[in-house]
Amino acid sequence: MPKNPTSIRLSAAIGTTAAIFMLDWFFLSYMTSKGFELKVHEFTFSTFKFALPLQWLPVAGVVLVSLVVWYEVSLTMFPRRSSIEQDNLASIRLVRAVVMALALFACLLYLPYIVGSDWFWTKLSGASTVSQIRDFGLSLLNTDQAVMALDQIWQYSISQSVALMGMVIFAWVFGRSPKRIRR
């Protein structure tokens, strides 16, 4: 890990944003493979035509919010002060916050689709000899059916929004450096 706080801030923000972009791009690819139609709007500037897929606009928004959030988180963990007072555990806290926020983002983005898959229900039915697991599976199925009954554009929008809000809240809560009393 670089020792310069500015390079740590930039590498954390850019690396996390790249990972968020890849997770979001795989999600968009998954949604289009399941029948989600890509709508394209064409812009014409004199002789130049530009086609913009409208489903990429939320992805661009997620990328921009992620870049700002992770730069701000890394800025609070590595404040602008001399290297003598720099916190040695800040890089460990930053890595912990990034990994856990990426896991939360992926879970919130993909979990409804995993629960709705045949693979999940095959594995859960194999473990359904325990009554608590069977009851949990039935309640999960009832919740998931309501979500999966929505139109695909609503599923896409709600999944994107919930995953992004979860990541931002997690980064805000766990990405702050602890306040220590100066000796």
BELMO-V620979 format. One record per run of one state. SS is the DSSP state (H for helix, E for strand, - for the rest). FROM is the first residue (numbers start at 1). LEN is the number of residues. If there is no record, write none. Layout:
# BELMO-V620979
ss->{SS & SS}
from->{FROM & FROM}
len->{LEN & LEN}
This chain:
# BELMO-V620979
ss->{- & H & - & E & - & E & - & H & - & H & - & H & - & H & - & H & -}
from->{1 & 5 & 34 & 40 & 46 & 48 & 54 & 56 & 78 & 90 & 116 & 118 & 127 & 131 & 149 & 152 & 175}
len->{4 & 29 & 6 & 6 & 2 & 6 & 2 & 22 & 12 & 26 & 2 & 9 & 4 & 18 & 3 & 23 & 9}
